[in-house]
Amino acid sequence: MKLIPALMALALIASAPAMAQDEGAMSVDLQTAISNALQHNKQLQASTIDKEIYYQKVREARSKGLPQVDAKFTANTYFNKSLDFGGMAMKMPNSLTFTATASWTFAMQQIASVKVAKIAQRLTDVTVDQTELDIKANVADTYYAILVYERNLVILNDNLKDMQGIANHTARCYEVGTVEQTDVDQITINVTTLQNAILSLQRSLETTKKLLVLQMGIDINTKITPAETLSQVLEANAGVDTAKLDIANNVQYKQLLISKEVGEQTVKLRKFAYIPTLTAAYQFSKPVSGTAFMNFDHVGSLTLSIPIFSGFYRHSLVKQAQFDLQKTETNIALVEDNLTQNAEQYAFNLQTAIDAYELQKKNLDVARRVLENYKNKYNQGALSSLDLTQANTNYLQAETSFASASLDLLMAQNQLLKLYNLL
C-alpha cells in the first residue's frame, strides 16, 4: 500500500495497539474534513493576516498622496538678550507660538506606488489560494487512505471469519481421519497470518485517522469515522471535466503573471523619479503668549523640485527593476513549459491509473470466483488445504491490488485537479 509522505512519517510513531471503533465517533465526509482544515490551519490563518497587512499597505500608499496637516507649539527664549537697532537696544521677549501647516505634494511616484501596492495585495490573495489548495489536496489524500484502509479491514475480517470456519471444519475432518495434520497446520497458519495483518492494518488506520484529526485542527483525542465508502467516492469522482482544464488557472502561473505586473509598475515607479514634483504649502502662525520675533500669521508657498543628478543612483534603480522584470518574464516562460509538461504527465498518470483500476477490478472478480470455487471443492474433499490457501492468498492480493489501484486513481486525479486549481 502506497501512502503519502506525511502518513509514512506518522506511521513511524504508531506503536500502541489499535483501539476498537468508537460508536460515538464523529462522522466526517471529505468536504467537512476540508472545511475544518481550512478553518483551523495555522498557515492559512497567517496568510489571511498577510492579506490584511497588504490592505493596510494600499491605504498607506494612498495616504502619502493626500494633503498632510500638522500643528505644533514652539516656545522661544533669548535669555534676556537685546537686539541693537542703530544704537537703540530692544530686549527680545520670550514667546509661545502655535503653528499649523498644511501641505500637498503631487508626484507621479505616489500614483505608481498605489498601483504597486494594489497589485501586491492581489499577489497575497493568490498566495492564500495556494495554501488552501495544498490543504485540500493533503486532506483529500489522507481521507482516501482511510477509506482504503477501512475497506481492506472489512475484507480481511470477512476473510478471517471464512478461514476460521474452514479451520474448524478441517479440525473436525482431522478428528475423523479424512485429512492430515498438515492440512490443519496449513489452515491455522493462514488464520494467524490474517489476524496479524488485521492488527497491523488497524494500527495504520488509527494512525491515519489521527493525521486527519491533526489536519482538521480538532482535538487530537477526537474519534472520527468516514461518512463515505471507497466505492461512493470513486463514483463521485469518476472522470475529469476536460472543458475546465486551463493552465491559466494554475496558482503558480497566476502568481508569476501578477509578479510581472508588479515588475512593470516598479519600472515605471523608478522612472518617475526623474520627473519634477510639485509641493503646495500653507502655514498659519499665531503667538499664544509674548511676541514672536518676525512672525507672519499667514504664509503660502509653491515649490517645484527638479531632480538633476544623483550620481547614477536613480539610473541604477531603474536598471535593477528592468532586470527583475526580465527575470520574471523568463520564469513565466519556464513555468509555462513546465506546466505544459506536467499537465501531459499528470493526464498520462491519470489514464494509466484508470487502466490499472479497471484491470485490477476484473482481476478481483476472477480471484473472488476462483476462491469460492476452491472453497466448495475443499469442502467436498476434492482439493488440498495448500491449494485453498494459495487461492485465498491470491484473492487477498487481488483485493490489495484493487485497493491500491483505487487510491492511485484518486490521488492521480487529485494531482491533475490541483495543477488546474479545480480542487
Secondary structure as GFF3:
##gff-version 3
##sequence-region A 1 423
A	DSSP	alpha_helix	5	11	.	.	.	ID=ss1
A	DSSP	beta_strand	26	28	.	.	.	ID=ss2
A	DSSP	alpha_helix	30	40	.	.	.	ID=ss3
A	DSSP	alpha_helix	42	63	.	.	.	ID=ss4
A	DSSP	beta_strand	68	76	.	.	.	ID=ss5
A	DSSP	beta_strand	82	85	.	.	.	ID=ss6
A	DSSP	beta_strand	88	91	.	.	.	ID=ss7
A	DSSP	beta_strand	95	106	.	.	.	ID=ss8
A	DSSP	alpha_helix	108	175	.	.	.	ID=ss9
A	DSSP	alpha_helix	181	216	.	.	.	ID=ss10
A	DSSP	beta_strand	224	226	.	.	.	ID=ss11
A	DSSP	alpha_helix	230	236	.	.	.	ID=ss12
A	DSSP	three_ten_helix	242	244	.	.	.	ID=ss13
A	DSSP	three_ten_helix	247	249	.	.	.	ID=ss14
A	DSSP	alpha_helix	251	271	.	.	.	ID=ss15
A	DSSP	three_ten_helix	272	274	.	.	.	ID=ss16
A	DSSP	beta_strand	277	290	.	.	.	ID=ss17
A	DSSP	beta_strand	298	305	.	.	.	ID=ss18
A	DSSP	alpha_helix	313	379	.	.	.	ID=ss19
A	DSSP	alpha_helix	385	419	.	.	.	ID=ss20
###
